Amino acid sequence: MEQMLKRREKIIKSRAQWRSQNQIKKIKIVMTVILTALLLSVAAGGLLAWSQMRDFFEQKAQNTSLQASGSASSDVDSLPVYDDSLNLMLVNLSHPLESGYKAELTDYDGYRVDQRILPALKKMMAQAESDGCPLTLSGGYVDSDEQNRLYEAETQRLMQKEHLSRVRAESQAQNTVGKGGCNENQTGLAATFSAEGKKGSDFAATKQYHWLSENSVYFGFILRYPGDKESLTGMGSQPDHYRYVGTENAVKMREYSMCLEEYVAYLAQQPQY
């Protein structure tokens, strides 16, 4: 009898211990769930805060970039818009200027340019000066006869100074000066700049060149002869020579990393609606 009582007591104790252990397990599970939920909530909050901070700093960086550009695009909407038959006029050795073409010339800052680019040119130069990068206009329209004189003078120089044959001298002169009618100086849509007494290849070392690299497209101007596009343009690098193509085209050309020859060919391949 005593043994039966002891066995019953042992069973009762075992059941009590089991219930206690089961309750402890349940409490542990609940606590684990609560802790996991808290950790997930903290992590989600951290991710949200990080995302908001990232967006804030990205927006701030974009605003800083726009400010650094001297609010170059602020007056773009007020600039005149021309047809691409003018903006994208392609003139090079393979595409001579159409006979009978006449630029609508006007005088500006000691040079002649097509009057249709004058509003954009003036605003660009004014903005550059406002941003502490004053530009000096050092070239504009050149008529065909004068261009041929420049071309022949360069050919003679190369023959005499570099001892090149006439064929080689002419080829090199075409790469740097260009013949009359095969050079876009005859369009009146191009402008050459200098700064701090530096021009030509030396212009690339000026802050004005870097300002133009960032901002010229907002006024419709592109660097016409980049050094990495010589095989396409047929001209050597000219960091001081800019060409008006219209703001929309200029922005796209920089986005696509295209020179004028590439961009004109690209547009010709697009479906016409």
Secondary structure in CASP SS format (residue, H / E / C, confidence):
PFRMAT SS
TARGET T0000
AUTHOR 0000-0000-0000
METHOD secondary structure of the structure
MODEL  1
M C 1.00
E H 1.00
Q H 1.00
M H 1.00
L H 1.00
K H 1.00
R H 1.00
R H 1.00
E H 1.00
K H 1.00
I H 1.00
I H 1.00
K H 1.00
S H 1.00
R H 1.00
A H 1.00
Q H 1.00
W H 1.00
R H 1.00
S H 1.00
Q H 1.00
N H 1.00
Q H 1.00
I H 1.00
K H 1.00
K H 1.00
I H 1.00
K H 1.00
I H 1.00
V H 1.00
M H 1.00
T H 1.00
V H 1.00
I H 1.00
L H 1.00
T H 1.00
A H 1.00
L H 1.00
L H 1.00
L H 1.00
S H 1.00
V H 1.00
A H 1.00
A H 1.00
G H 1.00
G H 1.00
L H 1.00
L H 1.00
A H 1.00
W H 1.00
S H 1.00
Q H 1.00
M H 1.00
R H 1.00
D H 1.00
F H 1.00
F H 1.00
E H 1.00
Q H 1.00
K H 1.00
A H 1.00
Q H 1.00
N H 1.00
T H 1.00
S H 1.00
L H 1.00
Q H 1.00
A H 1.00
S C 1.00
G C 1.00
S C 1.00
A C 1.00
S C 1.00
S C 1.00
D C 1.00
V H 1.00
D H 1.00
S H 1.00
L C 1.00
P C 1.00
V C 1.00
Y C 1.00
D C 1.00
D H 1.00
S H 1.00
L H 1.00
N H 1.00
L C 1.00
M C 1.00
L C 1.00
V C 1.00
N E 1.00
L C 1.00
S C 1.00
H E 1.00
P C 1.00
L C 1.00
E C 1.00
S C 1.00
G C 1.00
Y C 1.00
K C 1.00
A C 1.00
E C 1.00
L E 1.00
T E 1.00
D E 1.00
Y E 1.00
D C 1.00
G C 1.00
Y E 1.00
R E 1.00
V E 1.00
D E 1.00
Q H 1.00
R H 1.00
I H 1.00
L H 1.00
P H 1.00
A H 1.00
L H 1.00
K H 1.00
K H 1.00
M H 1.00
M H 1.00
A H 1.00
Q H 1.00
A H 1.00
E H 1.00
S H 1.00
D C 1.00
G C 1.00
C C 1.00
P C 1.00
L C 1.00
T E 1.00
L E 1.00
S E 1.00
G E 1.00
G C 1.00
Y C 1.00
V C 1.00
D C 1.00
S H 1.00
D H 1.00
E H 1.00
Q H 1.00
N H 1.00
R H 1.00
L H 1.00
Y H 1.00
E H 1.00
A H 1.00
E H 1.00
T H 1.00
Q H 1.00
R H 1.00
L H 1.00
M H 1.00
Q H 1.00
K H 1.00
E C 1.00
H C 1.00
L C 1.00
S C 1.00
R H 1.00
V H 1.00
R H 1.00
A H 1.00
E H 1.00
S H 1.00
Q H 1.00
A H 1.00
Q H 1.00
N H 1.00
T H 1.00
V C 1.00
G C 1.00
K C 1.00
G C 1.00
G C 1.00
C C 1.00
N C 1.00
E H 1.00
N H 1.00
Q H 1.00
T H 1.00
G C 1.00
L C 1.00
A E 1.00
A E 1.00
T E 1.00
F E 1.00
S E 1.00
A E 1.00
E C 1.00
G C 1.00
K E 1.00
K C 1.00
G H 1.00
S H 1.00
D H 1.00
F H 1.00
A H 1.00
A H 1.00
T C 1.00
K H 1.00
Q H 1.00
Y H 1.00
H H 1.00
W H 1.00
L H 1.00
S H 1.00
E H 1.00
N H 1.00
S H 1.00
V H 1.00
Y H 1.00
F H 1.00
G C 1.00
F E 1.00
I E 1.00
L E 1.00
R E 1.00
Y E 1.00
P C 1.00
G H 1.00
D H 1.00
K H 1.00
E H 1.00
S H 1.00
L H 1.00
T H 1.00
G C 1.00
M C 1.00
G C 1.00
S C 1.00
Q E 1.00
P E 1.00
D E 1.00
H E 1.00
Y E 1.00
R E 1.00
Y E 1.00
V C 1.00
G C 1.00
T H 1.00
E H 1.00
N H 1.00
A H 1.00
V H 1.00
K H 1.00
M H 1.00
R H 1.00
E H 1.00
Y H 1.00
S C 1.00
M C 1.00
C C 1.00
L H 1.00
E H 1.00
E H 1.00
Y H 1.00
V H 1.00
A H 1.00
Y H 1.00
L H 1.00
A H 1.00
Q H 1.00
Q C 1.00
P C 1.00
Q C 1.00
Y C 1.00
END
